[in-house]
């Protein structure tokens, strides 16, 4: 009886004889707080936000800034996770991207190379000052250029990465195009780094534009912003940039406190770090809930990117994101499902027109087929140490979710969809048309129908 009473007291907020008021769920939650690079399910979340409520976040730039900031221990600086009311382990959270707005006026990026004496095992997670030997040393930006990031204690150059080929890009005021600038332009931006990057006030990252790279000059690129990080909190603490099967493989047997086995990685990860350019305004993503409340987090906004992010990095920017979140009960997922904008779907996966459906019915009748499937497109996300492993992961997840054999999934993806690269080396989407009856059985029909019907 005593144990039952203790459980009841905890549920209603009474501990040690004191009543603790539970926070009221809000309709709209404004987020401008960030983690130190570790997604930790034991840490307190923001919120709660109501089921069906709105999250508005001012996000920080992703990869390069945090990679130049050793006190950020995960390679990214994503928002603090948000508790969604009613989300329980075994459910899913449907996230509709209502809007994405770039606020940065410029950024810098490029292909990276690690500096071996400045980290232990993993340059994203365990940075060591080569001068005083401190782990995760605090740093200052001293001047501009590749050598600007220095240890606050001993003044030794400390950043564990350098650019082998880099660029600084300015954006037009309408957010339509970017152009890479020359040496003087990069210098001008570097000398007013935080202003050009529009880094949020609570961000602690060193601005990447301080490096002032200018190897590419006069390159024009179209802007189409998307979120490289969008998902739910893993069920075991891990670095945010490693919440996927490819980067997560760095944790297997790692010489630091966030070491995983392969089995643990597969069990706990939620693949929130996708770098899929189709995760943009208008898209919907359905994410697994592996901790109470789900823990929705956001970050790593990019101004543009082709499939693969083949350079390893693209144009990291700050921005304003508006999401609508809703709980999908008992929709147990191994990983995320993406519902892209119809225009972003492969040609073979686009929703059929009324005329196409009419012709298919006529053809079916001619050959004695009684019914043509009523189907909708879905993109199953898979990740792994290589593109082949990521593809196998996506096919396996699809087969389990839809109770199909993997050969059937392969056939459907071949004639009604496609395999597309999200990030090289190991994030893909397996997109194909799924019958309405199968979607209903998997409990994801409603958000799919809402996206495409």
N, C-alpha and C positions, 0 to 999 in steps of 0.2 A: 504493500500500500504506500509506503514511504517513497519508493522509487517512482510509482505512478504519479504521486503528488508532485515530486520534483520535476518530472517531465511536463506536467500540466503548468506548473509555475513558470517554467522556462518558456513555454509556448505563449503565455499571456504576458510575459515580460516581468515576472517577479523573481528576483534573485537575491539571496541573502536577506530576505525580509523586506526588500525595497521594491517598490513598483517602478518599472522602467517603461516609459511611454514609447510605444512602437511608432516609427515614422509613418506619416500618412502618405499614401501613393499620390503622385502628382500627375496631372494631365500632360504637362510640358516640363522637361528637365533641361536646364542649360548647363553644359559641361565645359569647363576650362581648367581641369586638373589632370595631371599626368602621372604615370608610374615611372619608376626608376629603371625600366627595362625588363622587370620580372612580373609575369602574370601569375599571381599567387592567389589561389582560391581561399586561403585563410585570411586574406586581408579584407577589410571592410569595403563594401561597394558603395557607390553613389546611389541615390534614389531612396525608395523604389519609384519607378514610373509605372503608370497604369497599363494594364493590358489594352492595347489599342492606342497608347499614348505616343508622344513625340519626344525625340531626343534632338537637341540642337547643340552642336559642338564646334568649338574653335580648335582645329587640330594643328599640330606642329608638323614641320617638315620631317620626312622619314629618315632614310638610311644615312646619308653622309654626315649630317649634323650630329646625331647620336654616336656614330662611329668615330667621331673626332672628340668625344666627351667620355673619358674613362669612368666617370661616376655613374653613367647610364650603363647598366650591366646586361642589356639585352640586344643591343644593335638598333633599337627603335625607341621612340618616345610616344607611346600611344596613350589614349585617354584612360582615366580610371574606369574600371568596369562598372556598368549600371545594372542594378537589380530590377528585373521586370516582374511585376506582381503576377503571381499565379504560376510562374514557370518552375516546374519540378523536373528532377532528373528523369530522363526518358521522354520528355516532351521535346518540342522544337520551337524556335522563335523565328517568326517571319519578319524580315527587315526590308521595308520598302524604302529605296533611296529617293526621297522627294526632291532634293536639290543638292548640288555641289558648286561652291563658288571659290575660286582661287583668290586669295588676298595678297599673296606675294607679288612684288613688282619685278623680282629677278631671282634667279637661283644659280647654282653651279653643280656640276656633276661630272662623272667620267668613269673610266675603267679603273679598278683598284688593284693594288698589289700590297700584300702584307709585309710588315717589317718584323722579322722573326724574333728580335731580342726585346720586343715590347709587349709580349703577352705570354700567358701560360696555357697552352692547349687550344685556346679559341680567342681570336682577336676581338670578337663581338662581346665576349662575356667576361674574360679575366685579363684585363690590361695591367701591365706592370711598368712602372717608370724605370727606364734603363739606367737612370742616374742614382736615385735614392732607393730604388727597389720597392717602393710602396705599391700595393695593389689598389686598383681603382683610384688613382691619385686625382685630387682636384687640380684643375688646370686654369690657365689664363690665356687669352689671345693677345699675343705680343707682336704688334705690327701686322703685316699681311704677307701672304705667300705660303708655300708648302711647309715652311719651318715655324709657322706662327703659333702652333698649339704647344704650350710649354707647361711643365710641372710647376704648380704654385710653390712647392717646397724647395726644389733645387734648381729650377729654371732650365731643366733638361727638356729637349724636344721629346714629346711623349706620344703623339698620335700613332696608333698601331697600323694605320693605312696611309698610303700615298697614291696619288693619281699618276698612272702611266700615260694617259691621254685624257685631258679634261677640257671643260668649256664653261663659260659663264653666259647665261642666257637672260635677256630682258624680255618682258611681256608687254604687249600693247594694252592700253587702258580698257579696251573692250573685252579682253580675255579671249581673243581669237587666234593670235599668232605669237610666236616667240622668235627672236633672232639672237644668234650667238655674237658676242661683242669681242673687240680686240683688246690688246693689253691695257690701253688707257681706260677703256670702258670698264674692264674688269677691276682695275685699280680704283676707279671712282666708286663702284658698287661695294668693293671690299672695305673702303674707308667709312662707309655708312651701312655696315652689314645688316644690323638688326632692323633698320628702317626699311631696307629693300626686301629683306626676307619676311617682314611683318611677323616676326616670331611672337607667339602669344606670351603674355606677361609671366605666366607660371612655368614656362619652359626653361630648362636649365642647359640646353644644348649650345655648343659653340657653333656659330653660323658658318656653313660651308663656303659661302662666298668670300670669307676672309682668306681663303687659299688663293683667290684671284687667278684661276686657271684660264688660259686663252689659246689652247692648241687648235680649236676649231673657230674660225672667224667667218661671219656672214652666212651661216647656215640658217635657213628659215624652216620653221616647223609649225604645223597646225596644232592648236590646243584642243584637247578633249579630256578634261580631268576625270580621274577615277580614284578609287580607294584601294591601295595595295594591302591595307590591313582593315578587315571588317569581319567580326565574328564574335564568338562566345568564349568564355574563360575555360581553359583546360582544367582537368580535375587533379592535376599535380603541378606545383610551381615549376615554371620553365621560362627561359628568355623569350621575349615576345617575337623577335625575328625568327625564332626556331620552332614556332608553332605550325609546323608542316613537315611532311615526310622527307623533304630534301635537306633543308637547313637543320631540321631536327636530328638528322643522322649524326651531326657533329657532337651531339650530347651522349651518344652511345659509348660508354666506357671513358667519358671525359675526365680529366684530372682536376675537376672543380666540383663544387657542391651541387650542381645541377645535372649530374651524370644520370643517364637513363639506360635501361636495357632496351632492346628492340621491342620486346613485348610491352613494356611500360609506355614507350613512345606511341605505339599503335593504340593502346588503351586510352591514354589520357589526352592526346592532342585533339584539337578541333579544327585544324587547318585554317585558322583565321588569317594567316599570312599567305595570300594567294598571288598578288601581283597580276591579276587578270584584268586586262583593260576594259572588259565588258561590265565590270562592277562599277557602273557609272549611273548618273542621274536617270531615273526611270526604271532601272533594273530592280529585281527583288532577289534576295538571298534567304534561303531557309537554313538555319543553323542548329546543330545539335545542342541540347542542354545537358551538360555533364556535371554541373554544380547547381544547387538551389538558386533560383533567380536568374540563371543563365550567364549573367555578367557580360553584357554587350560592350564591346570596346571598338574604338575607331582610330585610324591613323594612316600614316604613310601615303598621303595624297600625292598624286603625280599629275603634272600638267599635260603630259602626253606619253604614249608608249605604243610601240608595235608589239605583236605577239612575241613572247619569249624573253623580253627585257634582256636581250642578248649581251649587252655590255655589262650586265650585272647590276646596273643602276640606271635610273632615268631622272627626270627633272622633279626633284622633291620640292613641295611647296606647302605653305600654310594655307588654311582655308576654312570656310564655314560650311558645315554639313547639316542637313535636316533629314532625319529618319523617322519613319513610323514603325513601331514594333508591336507585334501581337503574338499571342501564345497559341501554338498548335498542340493540343493535348494528345498524348500517347502516340506521337509520330516519331518513333525511335530511329535516329539516324546515326550512321558511323561517321559521316562527314557532311560538309555543306552541299546544298543544291542551289545552283544559280539559275534564275529565270531572266535571261537577258532581254533587252529591248528587241522587238521583232526584227528590226533592221540589222541587229548584230548577229542574228542567227545564221548558221550555214544555209545556203540555198535549199538544200534538201530537207531542212528541219523547219522551215518557215510554215506558219499556220496555213492550211489550205483554204482557198477561196470557195465560195458557193458553187461557182462554175466547175472548178476542179472536182468538188465532191459529187456534183451531178454526173459528170462524165465517168467518174470511178464507179458509181452505182450502176450506170448503164452497162459498163464493161463487165462488172461483177455478175449482173443478171444474165448476160450473154453466155457466161461460162458456169452458171449454176451456183455461184457464190451467194448465199442468202443475205449476208450482212457485211458491210465494209466498216472497219474499225472507226470509231470516233476517238481521235487521238490528239494529244497536245505535246509540244516540245518541252523537254527538261534537259538541263546540263548538270551531270553528276561530276563533282570535283574529286580528283584523285591526286595523291602526291607520293613521292618516293625518291630514292637516291638517284634515279635516272628517269628519262622520259618513258622508257619502256616499263619500268616499275610503276611509275605514276599512272600509266595507261592501264596496266593490270589492276592497280588499286581501284581506279574508277570503274572498271568493268565488274570487278568483284563486288564493290559496294552496290552497284546498280542491280546485279543479279540477286543479291540478298534482299535488298529493299523491295524489289518488284516480284520476288519469288519466280525468277526465270533462270534458265541455265545460262552460263556465260556465252556459249555459242549463239544462243538466241539474241542476247544483248549485242554481240558482235555483228550479227546479221542486221539487226535493226539500226545500229549505229552506222553501218555501211550504206544502207539504202535510204534511210530516213534521217540521217544526221551526219556527224563528223567527229573526229578527234582533233582538238585544237590545243595548242600550247598556251599555257598561262605564263609560266616562268621556266626558263632553262636554268637549272638542269632537271627539275622534277615536279612541275605542277601542270596538270592538263584538265580539260573538260571533255567528258564523253557525252555528246549531245545526240538525242534521238527522240522520235515521236513515241509516246507511251499511251496505250489505250486508257480511256476514261475509267473503265472498270478497274483497271490495275491501280491507277492513281487514287481512286476512292479507297481501295483496300489498304493502300499504304498511308492513307489519311492525309494526303497532300493535295487532293484534287481542288479544294476551294481556292487556295492562293494561285495555283496554276491557271485555273479557269479565269480568275480575276485578272491575271496578267495578260492573257491572250485572247479571251473570248470576246 
